[in-house]
Every structure is written in C-alpha cells, then in structure tokens.
Amino acid sequence: MTTKLNPTLRRLLQCGSLCLAVFAFTGAGDPATRFNELGHQMMCICSCNQILLECNHVGCPDSDGMRNELMAAISRGDSDSLVEQAFVQKYGPTVLAAPTKTGFDRTAWIVPFVALGVGVLTVVFVVRNWKNRPPPPPPAGVPPIRGAELEKFRDQARKETDL
C-alpha cells in the first residue's frame, strides 16, 4: 500500500531538504574556511601555548612557517586528516589543540565528565546526610517544655515582639 503525499507537503519537504543541504555544505570547499578551521585545531610550537592562527608572540620563529605549510597543504588539496597527520609527524602530538579520541587520549575526554559526576554525587550524599541527621539532644538536666508551659512561653514571645 502506497500513500501519496499532498503536493504542498512534498514541495515543503523538498525545500527543507534543499535548505539543509545548502547549510551543511556551505564553505566545504572554500580554502580560506578550511585554513581557518584547521589553523584553530592546531597549536603554535613556540611555547606560547596559543592556537596557531592566534599566536601573537612578537617575533615568533615558528608560526609563520607553520601557517605557510598549512596553506600549502590546503592548496595541494590534502584532506584535513592528512594535514593533521603530517603536522603530528613533523611537530609531535602536542601540535593538536585537542587530544585525539583514540587510545590513551580518550581519558582526557572521559575524566572531566567522571569527575563532575563524582562531585555531584558527593554533594548529594553530603546534603542528604545533613538533612537526615537527627536533631541534637537537649542539654543534660533540662526537661523538655511541653503543653501549657510551652503555650505560655509562646504567648510571652508574641507580646514581647508585638509593636
């Protein structure tokens, strides 16, 4: 059994998928966009601890050369992963701004979330223990005040605090 879509609904779905495709592929082949994206995924190796394209180290001996290498690789048409691999082979894994998601580097992505979860659970546990703690016992030798005597003290407090 086949169902036919309303022509307006079909047209609307086609326009929506076209808009989605346009937004998804905007700038995909633009070398300037690729240069900007890849340059922000790498670190300058001059020990300034800055992103490659944001290195403002005066007289930096490395950033200009690295930027030129990046532009040359993009101009050759190398893929993003190939460019990153070439930079890692030449400068080491510290050239990447974020750790990879494979091997031991995976812990750099997992540990912060685990620490956050453990911290939240610890806070919940401590607050529940404080909340469920029994009230402190009255001082030794002082009998608890109940009934009419308690009402007498309440009335006195109301009178003394009344303006």
C-alpha positions in Angstrom: 0.0 0.0 0.0 1.5 3.3 -1.0 0.4 6.7 0.2 0.7 9.8 -1.8 1.8 12.9 -0.1 0.0 16.1 -0.5 1.8 18.1 -3.3 2.3 21.1 -0.9 3.7 18.8 1.8 6.0 17.2 -0.8 7.2 20.6 -2.0 7.8 21.7 1.6 9.9 18.6 2.3 11.9 19.1 -0.8 12.6 22.8 0.1 13.5 21.7 3.6 16.0 19.1 2.5 17.5 21.6 0.0 18.0 24.2 2.7 19.5 21.5 5.0 22.0 20.5 2.2 22.9 24.1 1.5 23.7 24.8 5.1 25.6 21.5 5.6 27.9 22.2 2.6 28.4 25.9 3.0 32.1 26.6 2.9 33.0 22.9 2.5 35.3 23.5 -0.4 36.5 27.0 0.4 40.2 27.0 1.1 40.0 30.0 3.4 37.4 28.3 5.6 39.5 25.1 5.7 42.6 27.1 6.6 40.7 28.9 9.4 39.2 25.6 10.8 42.5 23.7 10.6 44.5 26.6 11.9 42.3 26.7 15.0 42.7 23.0 15.6 46.5 23.3 15.9 48.8 24.9 18.5 51.9 27.0 17.8 55.0 25.2 18.8 56.9 28.3 20.0 55.8 27.5 23.6 53.4 30.5 23.7 50.5 28.0 24.3 48.3 29.7 21.8 46.2 28.4 18.9 48.3 28.6 15.6 46.2 31.3 14.0 46.0 33.4 17.2 49.7 33.3 18.0 50.6 36.9 18.9 54.1 36.1 20.1 56.3 39.0 18.9 58.9 37.7 16.5 57.6 34.1 16.7 60.0 31.9 14.8 57.5 29.2 14.1 54.0 30.5 13.5 54.7 32.0 10.0 56.3 28.8 8.8 53.5 26.6 10.1 50.9 28.8 8.6 52.7 28.7 5.2 52.9 24.8 5.5 49.2 24.7 6.3 48.3 26.9 3.3 50.5 24.8 1.0 48.8 21.6 2.2 45.4 23.0 1.6 46.4 24.4 -1.8 47.6 20.9 -2.8 44.2 19.6 -1.9 45.3 17.4 1.1 42.4 16.2 3.3 42.0 17.5 6.8 43.2 14.3 8.4 46.2 14.1 6.1 47.2 17.6 7.0 46.8 16.9 10.8 48.8 13.7 10.4 51.6 15.5 8.6 51.8 18.1 11.3 51.8 15.5 14.1 54.6 13.6 12.4 56.7 16.8 12.0 55.9 18.6 15.3 54.6 15.8 17.6 51.2 15.3 19.1 51.3 18.5 21.1 50.6 20.4 17.9 47.0 19.4 18.2 44.8 21.8 20.2 42.6 18.9 21.4 43.6 15.4 22.2 42.6 12.7 19.8 39.7 10.4 20.6 41.7 7.2 20.4 43.9 5.2 22.7 45.0 6.7 26.0 44.0 10.2 24.9 40.4 9.1 25.3 40.9 9.6 29.1 41.3 13.4 28.5 37.7 13.4 27.2 36.3 11.0 29.8 37.9 12.0 33.1 36.3 15.5 33.4 32.8 14.1 33.0 33.5 11.3 35.5 35.0 13.9 38.0 31.9 16.1 37.5 29.6 13.1 38.2 31.5 12.0 41.3 31.4 15.6 42.6 27.7 15.9 42.1 27.0 12.5 43.7 29.3 13.5 46.7 27.4 16.8 47.2 24.0 15.0 47.0 25.2 12.4 49.5 26.6 15.0 52.0 23.4 17.2 51.7 21.2 14.1 52.3 23.2 13.1 55.4 23.0 16.7 56.8 19.3 16.8 56.1 18.5 13.4 57.7 20.7 14.0 60.7 18.7 13.6 64.0 18.2 16.8 66.0 20.7 17.3 68.8 19.6 16.1 72.2 18.5 18.7 74.7 21.2 19.6 77.3 21.5 17.2 80.2 19.3 18.0 83.2 16.9 20.3 81.3 13.5 18.7 80.9 11.7 19.4 77.6 9.0 22.0 77.7 5.5 20.8 76.5 1.8 21.6 76.7 0.6 24.6 78.7 4.0 25.8 79.7 5.1 25.9 76.0 2.0 27.9 75.1 2.8 30.3 78.0 6.3 31.0 76.5 4.8 31.4 73.0 2.3 34.0 74.3 5.1 35.8 76.1 7.2 35.8 72.9 4.2 37.2 70.9 3.7 40.0 73.4 7.3 41.0 73.6 7.7 41.1 69.8 4.4 42.9 69.1 4.9 46.5 68.2 
